[in-house]
Structures are given as structure tokens and as C-alpha cells.
Amino acid sequence: MAVDFDAAQGKVVFPRNARGADWPGDGLFTMEAAADTLTCRIEATSPGQLEGLKGAVERHLNRFAFREGELVFAWQDA
């Protein structure tokens, strides 16, 4: 998994074959931090990959931000 980040933004590439999957292509997750908001974007190659990545992102961000309480995700279609 390739990860690149700084204090204001980040990028994670989820390999198309991670954990035995066989998606058409890699998934891309990007984040952009503002004063009170973290904007997250997922680019996926199939609906199933998108749903799986949404769940993974939500679980991981909630785990890392546990002091903030339960995070609310308002996913929107682009």
C-alpha cells in the first residue's frame, strides 16, 4: 500500500489485489484537512470496491481519531 501525506493532505493507494481481491484497478483514497473538516475522496474501479473502501476508511479513521468520538461520514457520489 503506497501512502503519501503531509499536515494538510494525504493519499493512499489500495492495490487492486489487496487481501486476495481482484478489482479491475487500484483504489485511490485522498484526504484534505481544513480547520474543522477532513474531506475524503475515494476513487474506485467498481461499485463493490467503492463500498469496501468506504468501510475500511471509516473503520481506520475512527480507530485513529478515537479521542474525537465517533466520526460522521457523509459520502456523496461525484
PAPA-912055 format. One record per residue: residue number from 1; x, z, y of N, C-alpha, C, O in turn; residue in three letters; chain. Coordinates in Angstrom, 3 decimals, decimal comma. Atoms other than C-alpha are relative to their C-alpha. Layout:
<atoms>
i: NUM | n_u: X | n_w: Z | n_v: Y | ca_u: X | ca_w: Z | ca_v: Y | c_u: X | c_w: Z | c_v: Y | o_u: X | o_w: Z | o_v: Y | aa: ALA | ch: A;
...
</atoms>
This chain:
<atoms>
i: 1 | n_u: 0,847 | n_w: 0,000 | n_v: -1,152 | ca_u: 0,000 | ca_w: 0,000 | ca_v: 0,000 | c_u: 0,909 | c_w: 0,000 | c_v: 1,237 | o_u: 1,754 | o_w: 0,883 | o_v: 1,387 | aa: MET | ch: A;
i: 2 | n_u: -0,788 | n_w: 0,090 | n_v: -1,228 | ca_u: 1,526 | ca_w: -1,054 | ca_v: 3,324 | c_u: -0,723 | c_w: 0,742 | c_v: 1,120 | o_u: -1,913 | o_w: 0,526 | o_v: 1,351 | aa: ALA | ch: A;
i: 3 | n_u: 0,564 | n_w: -0,804 | n_v: -1,079 | ca_u: 0,968 | ca_w: 1,370 | ca_v: 6,216 | c_u: 0,892 | c_w: -0,132 | c_v: 1,224 | o_u: 2,117 | o_w: -0,072 | o_v: 1,121 | aa: VAL | ch: A;
i: 4 | n_u: -0,722 | n_w: 0,078 | n_v: -1,259 | ca_u: 1,957 | ca_w: 0,978 | ca_v: 9,860 | c_u: -0,845 | c_w: 0,716 | c_v: 1,047 | o_u: -2,036 | o_w: 0,431 | o_v: 1,175 | aa: ASP | ch: A;
i: 5 | n_u: 0,780 | n_w: -0,716 | n_v: -1,002 | ca_u: 0,930 | ca_w: 3,339 | ca_v: 12,663 | c_u: 0,885 | c_w: 0,579 | c_v: 1,085 | o_u: 2,094 | o_w: 0,739 | o_v: 0,918 | aa: PHE | ch: A;
i: 6 | n_u: -0,617 | n_w: -0,772 | n_v: -1,067 | ca_u: 1,788 | ca_w: 4,999 | ca_v: 15,940 | c_u: -1,085 | c_w: 0,941 | c_v: 0,534 | o_u: -2,127 | o_w: 1,091 | o_v: -0,105 | aa: ASP | ch: A;
i: 7 | n_u: 0,949 | n_w: -0,997 | n_v: -0,511 | ca_u: -0,030 | ca_w: 7,560 | ca_v: 18,116 | c_u: -1,349 | c_w: -0,600 | c_v: 0,411 | o_u: -2,334 | o_w: 0,133 | o_v: 0,503 | aa: ALA | ch: A;
i: 8 | n_u: 1,225 | n_w: 0,612 | n_v: -0,497 | ca_u: -2,675 | ca_w: 5,050 | ca_v: 19,271 | c_u: -0,711 | c_w: -0,916 | c_v: -0,990 | o_u: -1,903 | o_w: -1,179 | o_v: -0,836 | aa: ALA | ch: A;
i: 9 | n_u: 0,630 | n_w: 0,947 | n_v: 0,918 | ca_u: -3,305 | ca_w: 2,699 | ca_v: 16,349 | c_u: 0,683 | c_w: 0,023 | c_v: -1,359 | o_u: 1,809 | o_w: 0,498 | o_v: -1,510 | aa: GLN | ch: A;
i: 10 | n_u: -0,570 | n_w: 0,049 | n_v: 1,333 | ca_u: -2,768 | ca_w: 2,145 | ca_v: 12,677 | c_u: -0,574 | c_w: -1,141 | c_v: -0,812 | o_u: -1,627 | o_w: -1,690 | o_v: -0,489 | aa: GLY | ch: A;
i: 11 | n_u: 0,423 | n_w: 1,089 | n_v: 0,877 | ca_u: -3,046 | ca_w: -0,436 | ca_v: 9,916 | c_u: 0,378 | c_w: 0,356 | c_v: -1,427 | o_u: 1,491 | o_w: 0,814 | o_v: -1,686 | aa: LYS | ch: A;
i: 12 | n_u: -0,249 | n_w: -0,218 | n_v: 1,420 | ca_u: -3,351 | ca_w: -0,075 | ca_v: 6,140 | c_u: -0,460 | c_w: -1,245 | c_v: -0,748 | o_u: -1,583 | o_w: -1,712 | o_v: -0,558 | aa: VAL | ch: A;
i: 13 | n_u: 0,361 | n_w: 1,133 | n_v: 0,844 | ca_u: -3,306 | ca_w: -2,983 | ca_v: 3,703 | c_u: -0,251 | c_w: 0,533 | c_v: -1,401 | o_u: 0,636 | o_w: 1,126 | o_v: -2,015 | aa: VAL | ch: A;
i: 14 | n_u: 0,366 | n_w: -0,392 | n_v: 1,355 | ca_u: -5,136 | ca_w: -2,272 | ca_v: 0,445 | c_u: 0,197 | c_w: -1,218 | c_v: -0,908 | o_u: -0,520 | o_w: -2,208 | o_v: -0,766 | aa: PHE | ch: A;
i: 15 | n_u: -0,270 | n_w: 1,157 | n_v: 0,864 | ca_u: -3,726 | ca_w: -4,591 | ca_v: -2,243 | c_u: -1,231 | c_w: -0,424 | c_v: -0,800 | o_u: -2,018 | o_w: 0,411 | o_v: -1,246 | aa: PRO | ch: A;
i: 16 | n_u: 1,169 | n_w: 0,560 | n_v: 0,697 | ca_u: -6,271 | ca_w: -6,847 | ca_v: -3,906 | c_u: -0,128 | c_w: 0,513 | c_v: -1,420 | o_u: -1,222 | o_w: 0,509 | o_v: -1,983 | aa: ARG | ch: A;
i: 17 | n_u: 0,027 | n_w: -0,442 | n_v: 1,396 | ca_u: -5,303 | ca_w: -5,442 | ca_v: -7,319 | c_u: 0,236 | c_w: 1,510 | c_v: -0,140 | o_u: 0,619 | o_w: 1,977 | o_v: -1,212 | aa: ASN | ch: A;
i: 18 | n_u: -0,214 | n_w: -1,450 | n_v: 0,064 | ca_u: -5,080 | ca_w: -1,718 | ca_v: -6,448 | c_u: -0,937 | c_w: 0,644 | c_v: -1,018 | o_u: -2,114 | o_w: 0,296 | o_v: -1,112 | aa: ALA | ch: A;
i: 19 | n_u: 0,770 | n_w: -0,748 | n_v: 1,000 | ca_u: -6,243 | ca_w: 0,609 | ca_v: -9,214 | c_u: -0,742 | c_w: -0,895 | c_v: -0,984 | o_u: -1,863 | o_w: -0,590 | o_v: -1,391 | aa: ARG | ch: A;
i: 20 | n_u: 0,574 | n_w: 0,888 | n_v: 1,000 | ca_u: -6,936 | ca_w: -2,259 | ca_v: -11,569 | c_u: -1,052 | c_w: -0,957 | c_v: 0,522 | o_u: -1,675 | o_w: -1,671 | o_v: -0,264 | aa: GLY | ch: A;
i: 21 | n_u: 0,996 | n_w: 0,917 | n_v: -0,579 | ca_u: -9,198 | ca_w: -4,166 | ca_v: -9,161 | c_u: 0,509 | c_w: -1,433 | c_v: -0,063 | o_u: 1,685 | o_w: -1,675 | o_v: -0,335 | aa: ALA | ch: A;
i: 22 | n_u: -0,377 | n_w: 1,412 | n_v: -0,043 | ca_u: -9,195 | ca_w: -7,939 | ca_v: -8,931 | c_u: -0,825 | c_w: -0,691 | c_v: 1,074 | o_u: -1,619 | o_w: -1,584 | o_v: 0,778 | aa: ASP | ch: A;
i: 23 | n_u: 0,729 | n_w: 0,597 | n_v: -1,114 | ca_u: -10,555 | ca_w: -8,802 | ca_v: -5,467 | c_u: 0,643 | c_w: -1,330 | c_v: 0,371 | o_u: 1,800 | o_w: -1,573 | o_v: 0,030 | aa: TRP | ch: A;
i: 24 | n_u: -0,576 | n_w: 1,293 | n_v: -0,397 | ca_u: -10,076 | ca_w: -12,294 | ca_v: -4,001 | c_u: 1,235 | c_w: 0,127 | c_v: 0,904 | o_u: 2,112 | o_w: -0,736 | o_v: 0,866 | aa: PRO | ch: A;
i: 25 | n_u: -1,142 | n_w: -0,186 | n_v: -0,897 | ca_u: -7,621 | ca_w: -10,921 | ca_v: -1,393 | c_u: 0,166 | c_w: 1,462 | c_v: 0,362 | o_u: -0,636 | o_w: 2,303 | o_v: -0,044 | aa: GLY | ch: A;
i: 26 | n_u: -0,245 | n_w: -1,369 | n_v: -0,447 | ca_u: -6,174 | ca_w: -7,787 | ca_v: 0,178 | c_u: -1,080 | c_w: 0,440 | c_v: 0,984 | o_u: -1,684 | o_w: -0,389 | o_v: 1,666 | aa: ASP | ch: A;
i: 27 | n_u: 0,865 | n_w: -0,579 | n_v: -1,013 | ca_u: -8,356 | ca_w: -5,469 | ca_v: 2,242 | c_u: 0,857 | c_w: 0,534 | c_v: 1,131 | o_u: 1,978 | o_w: 0,989 | o_v: 0,899 | aa: GLY | ch: A;
i: 28 | n_u: -0,735 | n_w: -0,474 | n_v: -1,163 | ca_u: -7,276 | ca_w: -4,511 | ca_v: 5,757 | c_u: -0,830 | c_w: 1,049 | c_v: 0,730 | o_u: -1,995 | o_w: 0,819 | o_v: 1,051 | aa: LEU | ch: A;
i: 29 | n_u: 0,641 | n_w: -1,080 | n_v: -0,744 | ca_u: -8,138 | ca_w: -1,233 | ca_v: 7,490 | c_u: 0,817 | c_w: 0,253 | c_v: 1,256 | o_u: 2,019 | o_w: 0,503 | o_v: 1,177 | aa: PHE | ch: A;
i: 30 | n_u: -0,684 | n_w: -0,282 | n_v: -1,253 | ca_u: -7,287 | ca_w: -0,763 | ca_v: 11,162 | c_u: -0,716 | c_w: 1,127 | c_v: 0,727 | o_u: -1,927 | o_w: 1,303 | o_v: 0,594 | aa: THR | ch: A;
i: 31 | n_u: 0,529 | n_w: -1,118 | n_v: -0,792 | ca_u: -7,761 | ca_w: 2,244 | ca_v: 13,455 | c_u: 0,555 | c_w: -0,113 | c_v: 1,410 | o_u: 1,690 | o_w: -0,539 | o_v: 1,625 | aa: MET | ch: A;
i: 32 | n_u: -0,441 | n_w: -0,077 | n_v: -1,386 | ca_u: -7,610 | ca_w: 2,607 | ca_v: 17,214 | c_u: -0,526 | c_w: 1,307 | c_v: 0,572 | o_u: -1,731 | o_w: 1,560 | o_v: 0,555 | aa: GLU | ch: A;
i: 33 | n_u: 0,361 | n_w: -1,315 | n_v: -0,511 | ca_u: -7,587 | ca_w: 6,060 | ca_v: 18,805 | c_u: -0,275 | c_w: -0,046 | c_v: 1,493 | o_u: 0,455 | o_w: -0,677 | o_v: 2,257 | aa: ALA | ch: A;
i: 34 | n_u: 0,322 | n_w: -0,226 | n_v: -1,409 | ca_u: -9,256 | ca_w: 6,922 | ca_v: 22,110 | c_u: -0,112 | c_w: 1,509 | c_v: 0,179 | o_u: 0,103 | o_w: 2,262 | o_v: -0,771 | aa: ALA | ch: A;
i: 35 | n_u: 0,041 | n_w: -1,436 | n_v: -0,292 | ca_u: -9,734 | ca_w: 10,306 | ca_v: 23,760 | c_u: -0,908 | c_w: 0,772 | c_v: -0,957 | o_u: -0,534 | o_w: 1,848 | o_v: -1,425 | aa: ALA | ch: A;
i: 36 | n_u: 0,941 | n_w: -0,728 | n_v: 0,852 | ca_u: -12,760 | ca_w: 11,278 | ca_v: 21,656 | c_u: -0,594 | c_w: -0,853 | c_v: -1,119 | o_u: -1,599 | o_w: -0,475 | o_v: -1,720 | aa: ASP | ch: A;
i: 37 | n_u: 0,532 | n_w: 0,923 | n_v: 1,010 | ca_u: -13,275 | ca_w: 8,365 | ca_v: 19,248 | c_u: 1,141 | c_w: -0,641 | c_v: -0,779 | o_u: 2,193 | o_w: -0,953 | o_v: -0,221 | aa: THR | ch: A;
i: 38 | n_u: -0,903 | n_w: 0,781 | n_v: 0,827 | ca_u: -11,452 | ca_w: 6,754 | ca_v: 16,365 | c_u: -0,792 | c_w: -1,213 | c_v: -0,480 | o_u: -1,715 | o_w: -1,084 | o_v: -1,284 | aa: LEU | ch: A;
i: 39 | n_u: 0,680 | n_w: 1,225 | n_v: 0,399 | ca_u: -12,557 | ca_w: 3,143 | ca_v: 15,983 | c_u: 0,689 | c_w: -0,541 | c_v: -1,246 | o_u: 1,896 | o_w: -0,782 | o_v: -1,255 | aa: THR | ch: A;
i: 40 | n_u: -0,519 | n_w: 0,456 | n_v: 1,290 | ca_u: -12,145 | ca_w: 1,960 | ca_v: 12,394 | c_u: -0,604 | c_w: -1,360 | c_v: -0,319 | o_u: -1,785 | o_w: -1,601 | o_v: -0,068 | aa: CYS | ch: A;
i: 41 | n_u: 0,471 | n_w: 1,330 | n_v: 0,387 | ca_u: -12,409 | ca_w: -1,604 | ca_v: 11,140 | c_u: 0,534 | c_w: -0,310 | c_v: -1,393 | o_u: 1,703 | o_w: -0,071 | o_v: -1,697 | aa: ARG | ch: A;
i: 42 | n_u: -0,396 | n_w: 0,419 | n_v: 1,339 | ca_u: -12,359 | ca_w: -2,868 | ca_v: 7,571 | c_u: -0,279 | c_w: -1,488 | c_v: -0,139 | o_u: -1,379 | o_w: -1,959 | o_v: 0,149 | aa: ILE | ch: A;
i: 43 | n_u: 0,162 | n_w: 1,409 | n_v: 0,329 | ca_u: -11,791 | ca_w: -6,490 | ca_v: 6,660 | c_u: 0,170 | c_w: -0,117 | c_v: -1,507 | o_u: 1,224 | o_w: 0,217 | o_v: -2,047 | aa: GLU | ch: A;
i: 44 | n_u: -0,004 | n_w: 0,097 | n_v: 1,460 | ca_u: -12,654 | ca_w: -7,178 | ca_v: 3,020 | c_u: -0,322 | c_w: -1,427 | c_v: -0,416 | o_u: -0,842 | o_w: -2,218 | o_v: 0,372 | aa: ALA | ch: A;
i: 45 | n_u: 0,218 | n_w: 1,351 | n_v: 0,511 | ca_u: -12,876 | ca_w: -10,270 | ca_v: 0,847 | c_u: -1,268 | c_w: -0,128 | c_v: -0,835 | o_u: -1,597 | o_w: -1,218 | o_v: -1,303 | aa: THR | ch: A;
i: 46 | n_u: 1,264 | n_w: 0,051 | n_v: 0,731 | ca_u: -16,123 | ca_w: -9,340 | ca_v: -0,907 | c_u: -0,828 | c_w: 1,232 | c_v: 0,360 | o_u: -0,267 | o_w: 2,237 | o_v: 0,798 | aa: SER | ch: A;
i: 47 | n_u: 0,842 | n_w: -1,152 | n_v: -0,301 | ca_u: -19,113 | ca_w: -7,010 | ca_v: -0,420 | c_u: 0,375 | c_w: 1,244 | c_v: -0,820 | o_u: 0,341 | o_w: 2,359 | o_v: -0,299 | aa: PRO | ch: A;
i: 48 | n_u: -0,383 | n_w: -1,139 | n_v: 0,836 | ca_u: -18,005 | ca_w: -4,810 | ca_v: -3,330 | c_u: 1,270 | c_w: 0,665 | c_v: 0,488 | o_u: 1,366 | o_w: 1,892 | o_v: 0,505 | aa: GLY | ch: A;
i: 49 | n_u: -1,246 | n_w: -0,535 | n_v: -0,540 | ca_u: -14,518 | ca_w: -4,408 | ca_v: -1,907 | c_u: -0,278 | c_w: 0,760 | c_v: 1,301 | o_u: 0,292 | o_w: 1,828 | o_v: 1,525 | aa: GLN | ch: A;
i: 50 | n_u: 0,340 | n_w: -0,656 | n_v: -1,262 | ca_u: -16,004 | ca_w: -3,531 | ca_v: 1,508 | c_u: -0,612 | c_w: 1,371 | c_v: -0,246 | o_u: -0,213 | o_w: 2,346 | o_v: 0,391 | aa: LEU | ch: A;
i: 51 | n_u: 0,648 | n_w: -1,285 | n_v: 0,289 | ca_u: -18,211 | ca_w: -0,787 | ca_v: 0,076 | c_u: 0,993 | c_w: 1,004 | c_v: -0,576 | o_u: 0,976 | o_w: 2,180 | o_v: -0,214 | aa: GLU | ch: A;
i: 52 | n_u: -1,013 | n_w: -0,884 | n_v: 0,571 | ca_u: -15,348 | ca_w: 0,635 | ca_v: -1,964 | c_u: 0,973 | c_w: 0,518 | c_v: 1,052 | o_u: 1,347 | o_w: 1,691 | o_v: 1,029 | aa: GLY | ch: A;
i: 53 | n_u: -0,923 | n_w: -0,411 | n_v: -1,052 | ca_u: -13,041 | ca_w: 0,695 | ca_v: 1,059 | c_u: -0,659 | c_w: 0,942 | c_v: 0,991 | o_u: -0,012 | o_w: 1,867 | o_v: 1,481 | aa: LEU | ch: A;
i: 54 | n_u: 0,723 | n_w: -0,944 | n_v: -0,870 | ca_u: -15,698 | ca_w: 2,368 | ca_v: 3,227 | c_u: 0,048 | c_w: 1,402 | c_v: -0,592 | o_u: 0,359 | o_w: 2,364 | o_v: 0,110 | aa: LYS | ch: A;
i: 55 | n_u: -0,021 | n_w: -1,305 | n_v: 0,668 | ca_u: -15,932 | ca_w: 5,191 | ca_v: 0,692 | c_u: 1,388 | c_w: 0,623 | c_v: 0,007 | o_u: 1,532 | o_w: 1,818 | o_v: 0,266 | aa: GLY | ch: A;
i: 56 | n_u: -1,371 | n_w: -0,513 | n_v: 0,025 | ca_u: -12,160 | ca_w: 5,531 | ca_v: 0,394 | c_u: 0,429 | c_w: 0,480 | c_v: 1,379 | o_u: 1,030 | o_w: 1,546 | o_v: 1,508 | aa: ALA | ch: A;
i: 57 | n_u: -0,360 | n_w: -0,376 | n_v: -1,370 | ca_u: -11,676 | ca_w: 5,608 | ca_v: 4,170 | c_u: -0,705 | c_w: 1,291 | c_v: 0,400 | o_u: -0,076 | o_w: 2,201 | o_v: 0,939 | aa: VAL | ch: A;
i: 58 | n_u: 0,755 | n_w: -1,210 | n_v: -0,355 | ca_u: -14,431 | ca_w: 8,192 | ca_v: 4,665 | c_u: 0,568 | c_w: 1,235 | c_v: -0,696 | o_u: 0,757 | o_w: 2,269 | o_v: -0,057 | aa: GLU | ch: A;
i: 59 | n_u: -0,540 | n_w: -1,148 | n_v: 0,738 | ca_u: -13,053 | ca_w: 10,481 | ca_v: 1,945 | c_u: 1,359 | c_w: 0,426 | c_v: 0,534 | o_u: 1,608 | o_w: 1,616 | o_v: 0,725 | aa: ARG | ch: A;
i: 60 | n_u: -1,348 | n_w: -0,333 | n_v: -0,463 | ca_u: -9,476 | ca_w: 10,283 | ca_v: 3,180 | c_u: 0,004 | c_w: 0,556 | c_v: 1,422 | o_u: 0,687 | o_w: 1,544 | o_v: 1,693 | aa: HIS | ch: A;
i: 61 | n_u: 0,019 | n_w: -0,517 | n_v: -1,367 | ca_u: -10,232 | ca_w: 10,745 | ca_v: 6,866 | c_u: -0,621 | c_w: 1,389 | c_v: 0,060 | o_u: -0,144 | o_w: 2,242 | o_v: 0,809 | aa: LEU | ch: A;
i: 62 | n_u: 0,587 | n_w: -1,352 | n_v: 0,038 | ca_u: -12,483 | ca_w: 13,728 | ca_v: 6,121 | c_u: 0,980 | c_w: 1,007 | c_v: -0,579 | o_u: 1,028 | o_w: 2,148 | o_v: -0,121 | aa: ASN | ch: A;
i: 63 | n_u: -0,983 | n_w: -0,896 | n_v: 0,595 | ca_u: -9,750 | ca_w: 15,240 | ca_v: 3,966 | c_u: 1,094 | c_w: 0,359 | c_v: 1,017 | o_u: 1,500 | o_w: 1,516 | o_v: 1,120 | aa: ARG | ch: A;
i: 64 | n_u: -1,082 | n_w: -0,239 | n_v: -0,953 | ca_u: -7,106 | ca_w: 14,834 | ca_v: 6,681 | c_u: -0,470 | c_w: 0,694 | c_v: 1,276 | o_u: 0,321 | o_w: 1,355 | o_v: 1,948 | aa: PHE | ch: A;
i: 65 | n_u: 0,524 | n_w: -0,575 | n_v: -1,241 | ca_u: -9,371 | ca_w: 15,960 | ca_v: 9,534 | c_u: -0,922 | c_w: 1,183 | c_v: -0,284 | o_u: -1,857 | o_w: 1,433 | o_v: 0,475 | aa: ALA | ch: A;
i: 66 | n_u: 0,911 | n_w: -1,068 | n_v: 0,423 | ca_u: -10,952 | ca_w: 18,932 | ca_v: 7,753 | c_u: -0,229 | c_w: 1,050 | c_v: 1,083 | o_u: -1,292 | o_w: 1,670 | o_v: 1,105 | aa: PHE | ch: A;
i: 67 | n_u: 0,183 | n_w: -0,992 | n_v: -1,070 | ca_u: -10,411 | ca_w: 21,191 | ca_v: 10,797 | c_u: -1,033 | c_w: -0,446 | c_v: 1,024 | o_u: -1,572 | o_w: 0,378 | o_v: 1,763 | aa: ARG | ch: A;
i: 68 | n_u: 0,970 | n_w: 0,549 | n_v: -0,952 | ca_u: -12,687 | ca_w: 18,914 | ca_v: 12,820 | c_u: -1,437 | c_w: 0,139 | c_v: -0,507 | o_u: -2,379 | o_w: -0,115 | o_v: 0,244 | aa: GLU | ch: A;
i: 69 | n_u: 1,330 | n_w: -0,004 | n_v: 0,603 | ca_u: -15,632 | ca_w: 19,449 | ca_v: 10,467 | c_u: -0,279 | c_w: -1,367 | c_v: -0,610 | o_u: 0,565 | o_w: -2,261 | o_v: -0,565 | aa: GLY | ch: A;
i: 70 | n_u: 0,388 | n_w: 1,265 | n_v: 0,643 | ca_u: -17,464 | ca_w: 16,668 | ca_v: 8,658 | c_u: -0,072 | c_w: -1,116 | c_v: 1,043 | o_u: -0,774 | o_w: -0,990 | o_v: 2,046 | aa: GLU | ch: A;
i: 71 | n_u: 0,009 | n_w: 1,134 | n_v: -0,918 | ca_u: -16,824 | ca_w: 13,341 | ca_v: 10,381 | c_u: -1,227 | c_w: -0,870 | c_v: -0,251 | o_u: -1,706 | o_w: -0,970 | o_v: -1,381 | aa: LEU | ch: A;
i: 72 | n_u: 1,159 | n_w: 0,883 | n_v: 0,091 | ca_u: -19,711 | ca_w: 10,964 | ca_v: 11,091 | c_u: 0,495 | c_w: -1,438 | c_v: 0,141 | o_u: 1,195 | o_w: -1,770 | o_v: 1,097 | aa: VAL | ch: A;
i: 73 | n_u: -0,373 | n_w: 1,418 | n_v: -0,026 | ca_u: -19,208 | ca_w: 7,273 | ca_v: 10,314 | c_u: -1,231 | c_w: -0,831 | c_v: 0,278 | o_u: -2,256 | o_w: -0,671 | o_v: -0,384 | aa: PHE | ch: A;
i: 74 | n_u: 1,104 | n_w: 0,897 | n_v: -0,336 | ca_u: -21,449 | ca_w: 4,661 | ca_v: 11,902 | c_u: 0,505 | c_w: -1,442 | c_v: -0,196 | o_u: 0,804 | o_w: -2,147 | o_v: 0,768 | aa: ALA | ch: A;
i: 75 | n_u: -0,502 | n_w: 1,330 | n_v: 0,307 | ca_u: -20,356 | ca_w: 1,475 | ca_v: 10,132 | c_u: -0,969 | c_w: -1,049 | c_v: 0,527 | o_u: -2,185 | o_w: -0,893 | o_v: 0,425 | aa: TRP | ch: A;
i: 76 | n_u: 0,801 | n_w: 1,113 | n_v: -0,507 | ca_u: -21,576 | ca_w: -1,749 | ca_v: 11,725 | c_u: 0,552 | c_w: -1,293 | c_v: -0,561 | o_u: 1,759 | o_w: -1,439 | o_v: -0,754 | aa: GLN | ch: A;
i: 77 | n_u: -0,442 | n_w: 1,319 | n_v: 0,445 | ca_u: -21,479 | ca_w: -5,295 | ca_v: 10,459 | c_u: 0,516 | c_w: -0,772 | c_v: 1,193 | o_u: -0,042 | o_w: -0,694 | o_v: 2,288 | aa: ASP | ch: A;
i: 78 | n_u: -0,565 | n_w: 0,800 | n_v: -1,103 | ca_u: -19,341 | ca_w: -7,606 | ca_v: 12,541 | c_u: -0,558 | c_w: -1,384 | c_v: 0,000 | o_u: -0,199 | o_w: -2,194 | o_v: 0,853 | aa: ALA | ch: A;
</atoms>
